[in-house]
């Protein structure tokens, strides 16, 4: 496992390489094993926008729903580390989530949590942008 950790750390330091690899590998997020997804989430820990791109691509397909892997990715998002830098990307994710039709009960709770996090993040950015705060 030491070798795997070294590879993950090396790929994580190569931002464009990691993003390219992840976007190619996860063209269909449903086909990824949970073990491989965990490795990908480790690799993109400092590049949260990369899994967001994967989600947008996968949720934007006809009849898309939140599958186990999409749910896992959504659960890892914190909307604080890169939301300001990649604001339009996060807004696109919110839009895709709003348009989903095939949802389970647990999906609604997750989506509400994500919307709340997005609102909190936007409010923090607004407060920090105001002069004198």
RAZIUR-V589914 format. One record per pair of residues at least 4 apart in sequence whose ideal C-beta (glycine too) atoms are under 8 Angstrom apart, sorted by the first residue. I is the first residue (numbers start at 1). GAP is how many residues later the second one is. Records with the same first field share a line. If there is no record, write none. Layout:
BEGIN
I->GAP  GAP
END
This chain:
BEGIN
1->4
2->4
3->4
4->4  35
5->4
6->4
7->4
8->4  31  34  35
9->4
10->4
11->6  7  10  32
12->6  30  31  32  33  34  35
14->4
15->4  32
16->4
17->4
18->4  25  26  29  32
19->4  25  28  31  34
20->4
21->4  22
22->4  18  21  22  28  29  32
23->4  27  30  31  34
25->7  15
26->6  14  28  32
27->30
28->4  30
29->8  25  26  29  38  40  41  44
30->28  37  39
32->4  5  8  37
33->4
34->4  34  35  38
35->4
36->4
37->4  32  35  36
38->4
39->4
40->4  11
41->4  10  31  32  35
44->4  6  7
46->35
47->35
48->4  28  29  30  33  34
49->4  33  36  37  40
50->4
51->4  22  25  26
52->4  25  34  37  38  41
53->4  36
54->4  19
55->4  15  18  19  38  41
56->4  33  36  37  40
57->4
58->6  12
59->5  7  11  34  37  38  41
60->4  36
63->38  39
64->32  36  38
65->35  36  37  38  39  42
66->4  5  8  34  37  38  41  44
67->4
68->4
69->4
70->4
71->4  35  36  39
72->4
73->4
74->36  40
75->35
77->37  40
78->39
79->4  11  35  38  39  41  42
80->41  44
82->4
83->4  7  35  38  39  42
84->37  41
86->4
87->4
88->4
89->4
90->4  28
91->4
92->4
93->4
94->4  20  21  24
95->4
96->4
97->14  17  18
100->7  11
103->4  5  8
104->4
105->4
106->4
107->4
108->4
109->4
110->4
111->4
112->4
113->4
114->4
115->4
116->4
117->4
118->4
119->4
120->4
121->4
122->4
123->4
124->4
125->4
126->4
127->6
128->5
END
